[in-house]
């Protein structure tokens, strides 16, 4: 069974589960779950066993490869707007529900890091350093979409936090 089919099956059995829980159950990326969920909502006749394949010209073999590696195809799903939409959903809904307010969370991390490093670290520094972690991962594998999405999310959180201080 392909990853998309597994995601649809788990979502059908557990409609109240959050993206992170579905991703863990299927052993795939949260980005893939979010996109499959979004596509399923747009498809008025979609059923749990249907295969939602984007009209991108991506071959079935390439599509299968993306799914087996827990990633999503870069086109057409990885447009600027779609990546930012996924990041927005993560930082305003999914992550906030799981981890609480970003400013509180990043401030707490900054306090721990300050003690460990022996130098003051601010909440916006946490956002920058987490984004840099994603940049380092992108250097290793630029095709892994989650790193791009997460990096955008960290920069957005950091920008908001910096402007609140």
N, C-alpha and C positions, 0 to 999 in steps of 0.2 A: 504494500500500500504506500502511495506517495505521501510526502509530508503534508501537502495541501488537503488531501483526503483525510488524513489523520486529524489535522486541525479542525476541519469541518465536523468530523465525527465527534471529537471531544466537545466542541462547542454545542453540538446538538444535544449531547447527553448532559452537559453541565452549562446551561445558558447563563447562569449567574456568575460563573467563574471569571476572574479578571484575566487580562492578557498574560500576565506573568505566570499565573497558575496553569493556563492552557499550554503555554510555551514549555514549561517544565514537564508537564504530562506527556507532551509530544516529543520532547527533546529537540526543540528547534528555537530559533531566535524569536524574541518578542516582536520584532519588526515584521517577520513573516506572519505571525498570528494577527497582528493589527491590520495588515493589508488584506489577508484572507477574510477577516471579519468585515472590513470595509466593503470589499467586493461582494460578499454574501448579502450584506444589507442593501446594496444597490441592485442586486439581482432579485427581482420580485418572485421569480419562480425557482430560485436556487434551493436545492435540497442538500441534506447533509452528505450525500454520497457523490454529488456532482463535482466535477473538476473545473475550477475557475482558472482559465489560462488567459493571460492578457493578450490582446491583439497587438503583439509587438514584433512579430516576425521571428521570434526566438524559437529555435527548433526544439522538439520534444526532448532530444538528447541533452541539449544545453539546459533546458528547464529542469530536467531531472537532476542534472549535476548541481545546479544551484540549490535545489531542495535537499539533496543528500548532504550538502555541506552547510546546512542550516543558514543559508543566505538567500537573498532575493535577487532576481535579475536586475541589472542596472538600468535597463530600458524596458518599457517606458515608466516603470514604477519609481526609478531613482531620479526623478526630475527635482529641481530645486524646490518647487512648491510642495511636492509629495514628501520629500525628506523633512522639510520644515513643518509640514502638517503632522507627521509622525512624531517629531521632536516636541511639538506643541502639545500633542495628546499625552505624551509621556510626562512632561513636566507640569502640566496643569491638572491631569486626572490620575493616570495610573501611578506615577511615582509619588505624587502628593498623597494619594490614598494610602500607599504603602509606607512612606517614610516621613510624612508630615511636611510642614512648611519648609521650603528650601532654605530660607534665611536662618531659621533655627537650626536646621540640620548642618548647614555649612559653618555656622558659628560654633557649634559643638565640635565639629571636625577640626576647625581652626584652633580651638582650645587644646585639644589632644595633640595636634601637630606642634603647637607652640611649646608645650611641655617636652615633647620628644626631641624636638630640634634645638631647644634652648634659645629660640628667637621668636619674636612676635609674628604670628600669621593671622591674617584677617579673613573673614568669610569670602570676600571676593577673590583672595589669593587661592583659596581652596578650589573655586570654580576654574580659575586659570590653570592650576596644576592638574586638575582632573581632565581638562580639555587637552593639555599637553600630553597627558598619558594616552589619550585617544589619538593624538597626532603621531605619537611614537608607534602605536599599533597600526595606524594607517600606513606608515613607512614600511612596515613588514607586509601588510596585506591591504592594498588600496581598494580591493574589490569587496571587502567586507563592509556592507552597508551600515551595520549597527554602529561602527565607530564614527562614521560621518554624522549619523543621527544624534548619537550621544554627545559628540563634540559640539554640535549646534545647540543642544539642550544646555550643556554646561556654560557655553558663552552667553546664552540668553539669561540663565539664572544669575550669572556673575554680573551682567550688565544691570539687571534689576537691583541686585543687592548693592552694587556700587552706587547706584543713584538713590538708594534709600538712606545711605550713610551720611 
